[in-house]
C-alpha cells in the first residue's frame, strides 16, 4: 500500500511548476546547509515522499487560507505518514523549508490523531530547534516531554537525545543548548534529582558543560532546605570540577545556608574555597561568615574576620557592624555594643533600622530601657523608620520594668504611624498587665486580639492563667486553662500546678485532683511541687488520712517528698491532732527533712497521745 502511494505520488511531483532539473538543483544547493546525515544512505522512494510533503507544506502556507487541513495533497499523504518520515523530513529538509514551517507542520501532526509523535521524532525536532536557535520553542517542547515522562526519566530522555544527535555534531554549540534546555526543564518541573543525573550524564559522555542548565540547577539546589545544604555544597564542587566557571554568588548563598543551619564549620570551608577557585571574598562573603559566627556565640572570631577583611582592603559596612553589635548584645556586652555603634557612626556609616533595632533590643533585654529610648529618639531624628520589631522590643523592655503607661503610649504611636500591633505586641502587653496585677486591662487586650482574629499563643494563655491565679480568680483561671487546651496548646507543669494550687487554697481539693488526673492523661509526670499543692489542700481541710494516702501514692510513683512536704503534713497534724501533738510538732516544725524523721515524730505523737489517754 505504502509503495502504491509513493508510485501514485511520483508523477504528480513533476507536474508542479518546479521542473525536475530545477528541483534537483535546489536540493543540491541546500545540502551544504544540512547538519544531519548525508543523502547517500537515504532510500529514493522516501526521498520523493519527503519532497512531496515539503511541497504540500509550502502550498498550504501560500495557497490555502485554512492551512494544512484544507490541502488535498496533504490529505492524501497523511494516512501513510509515520513518525520515522517526520524525523527524516526534519533531518533532511529536502526543499530547505523555513524552520518555522517545519515546526508548524510538526505541531499540526501532533493535533491530528491517530498520528502520534514518538520520543525519537520529538528529540529530532528538539535538535533542529536548537540548531536554528529557536530556543523558546525548544524549551517549550522539552518541558512537554519532561511533564509527560515525569520523574526518573533522565536516562531515557538523554539516551534518545544521543540517538537523534546530528552526525559530526558531538561538540557543536547546539548540543549544549539541548542539554541546557533539558536540565532547565527538569529544574522548572521540580525534578531536581533528574536534573542532577542529566548533568552527570553530560559530563560522563564528555560533552561541554551546559552553562545555563547548570546555573538553573545550582540556583535551585543552593536554596534547598538547610538539612540538604551539605549535598548542595558537594554538588557545587562537582559542577566546578567539571569546568563550570565559579561564581561568588553561589559561594555566598551556600555559606548563608550553612550558617542558617547553625553549621559555621562548613560555612568556613566554603569561605576558604573561594580563593582556591581564583575568586576574592566580597563584603557579602565576609558579612555572611561574621554574622554566622556571632549568632553561634563566637563574637571573637567575628572580630578577627573583621580584621582580615580590613587587611585585604574590603571595607566593613553597616551589615558588618550590625552583626557584631548583635553578637555583643546577645552576650550582654552592652557597653562594648554601644562603643562599636559609636565607631560605626564615626566612620561615616549611617546606621540602618537593623542596627538601631539590634542595639535597642539588646539594651531592653539588659534592663537599660532609658538608653534604648535614647537610641530610639536618635533613630527617629536620623529619619530611620522604626518597624514592628523595634516597637515590640521597646514595649517588651518597658513592660519588664513596669512602665505600662509608656508602653501603651508607644502602641498608640505605632498604630498612628500605620503599623498594626501583632501577636508579639499584644502578648507582651498582656504579660506586663498580668504582672502588674491589672487583670481587667489584660483581659481587654485578649478580647481585642480575638476581635482582630489574632490567635493567642501559649505565652499569652500562661500569663493570663498566672495573673488570674494570683488574684484568686480560680474559676476564671480554670476556664482559661480549658481555652488553652482547646486552642491546641499544652500547658506546662508549673501552669497546671498554679491552677491546682489555686483551687486547693480556695478549698476545692476535689477540683485539684481532677486537674491532676487531666495533667497525667495529657502525658505530664507531676513532680513534688504539684503533690505539695494537693497535700497542702488536704491538710488545711484536716483530711489527714487522705494526706497520708497521697504521701504513699507519691512514694509509689517514685516522686521523692521534700522537707516542704513533711512540714505541710506536720503542720496538718499539729492543727488537726490532739493538744499534745501540737507541742511535739511545734518544737520540731521546720526541722523535718526525710520520711524517717516524719514517721518518728508522728509515732512519738501517737505514743504520747495514748499515754495521755491511759492516765
C-alpha positions, 0 to 999 in steps of 0.5 A: 500500500505504502509503495502504491502511494509513493508510485501514485505520488511520483508523477504528480511531483513533476507536474508542479511548476518546479521542473525536475532539473530545477528541483534537483538543483535546489536540493543540491544547493541546500545540502551544504546547509544540512547538519544531519546525515548525508543523502547517500544512505537515504532510500529514493522512494522516501526521498520523493515522499519527503519532497512531496510533503515539503511541497504540500507544506509550502502550498498550504502556507501560500495557497490555502487560507485554512492551512494544512487541513484544507490541502488535498495533497496533504490529505492524501499523504497523511494516512501513510505518514509515520513518525520515522518520515517526520524525523527524516523530513526534519533531518533532511529538509529536502526543499530547505523549508523555513524552520518555522514551517517545519515546526508548524507542520510538526505541531499540526501532526501532533493535533491530528490523531491517530498520528502520534509523535514518538520520543525519537521524532520529538528529540529530532525536532528538539535538535533542529530547534536548537540548531536554528536557535529557536530556543523558546520553542525548544524549551517549550517542547522539552518541558512537554516531554519532561511533564509527560515522562515525569520523574526518573526519566533522565536516562531515557530522555538523554539516551534518545537525545544521543540517538537523534544527535546530528552526525559530526555534531558531538561538540557543536554549540547546539548540543549544549543548548539541548542539554541546557534546555533539558536540565532547565526543564527538569529544574522548572518541573521540580525534578531536581534529582533528574536534573542532577543525573542529566548533568552527570550524564553530560559530563560522563559522555564528555560533552561541554558543560551546559552553562545555563542548565547548570546555573538553573540547577545550582540556583535551585539546589543552593536554596534547598532546605538547610538539612540538604545544604551539605549535598548542595555544597558537594554538588557545587564542587562537582559542577566546578570540577567539571569546568563550570566557571565559579561564581561568588554568588553561589559561594555566598548563598551556600555559606548563608545556608550553612550558617542558617543551619547553625553549621559555621564549620562548613560555612568556613570551608566554603569561605576558604574555597573561594580563593582556591577557585581564583575568586576574592571574598566580597563584603557579602562573603565576609558579612555572611561568615561574621554574622554566622559566627556571632549568632553561634556565640563566637563574637571573637572570631567575628572580630578577627574576620573583621580584621582580615577583611580590613587587611585585604582592603574590603571595607566593613559596612553597616551589615558588618557592624550590625552583626557584631553589635548583635553578637555583643548584645546577645552576650550582654556586652552592652557597653562594648555594643554601644562603643562599636555603634559609636565607631560605626557612626564615626566612620561615616556609616549611617546606621540602618533600622537593623542596627538601631533595632539590634542595639535597642533590643539588646539594651531592653533585654539588659534592663537599660530601657532609658538608653534604648529610648535614647537610641530610639529618639536618635533613630527617629531624628536620623529619619530611620523608620522604626518597624514592628520589631523595634516597637515590640522590643521597646514595649517588651523592655518597658513592660519588664520594668513596669512602665505600662503607661509608656508602653501603651503610649508607644502602641498608640504611636505605632498604630498612628504611624500605620503599623498594626500591633501583632501577636508579639505586641499584644502578648507582651502587653498582656504579660506586663498587665498580668504582672502588674496585677491589672487583670481587667486591662489584660483581659481587654487586650485578649478580647481585642486580639480575638476581635482582630482574629489574632490567635493567642499563643501559649505565652499569652494563655500562661500569663493570663492563667498566672495573673488570674491565679494570683488574684484568686480568680480560680474559676476564671483561671480554670476556664482559661486553662480549658481555652488553652487546651482547646486552642491546641496548646499544652500547658506546662507543669508549673501552669497546671500546678498554679491552677491546682494550687489555686483551687486547693487554697480556695478549698476545692481539693476535689477540683485539684485532683481532677486537674491532676488526673487531666495533667497525667492523661495529657502525658505530664509526670507531676513532680513534688511541687504539684503533690505539695499543692494537693497535700497542702489542700488536704491538710488545711481541710484536716483530711489527714488520712487522705494526706497520708494516702497521697504521701504513699501514692507519691512514694509509689510513683517514685516522686521523692517528698521534700522537707516542704512536704513533711512540714505541710503534713506536720503542720496538718497534724499539729492543727488537726491532732490532739493538744499534745501533738501540737507541742511535739510538732511545734518544737520540731516544725521546720526541722523535718527533712526525710520520711524517717524523721516524719514517721518518728515524730508522728509515732512519738505523737501517737505514743504520747497521745495514748499515754495521755489517754491511759492516765 
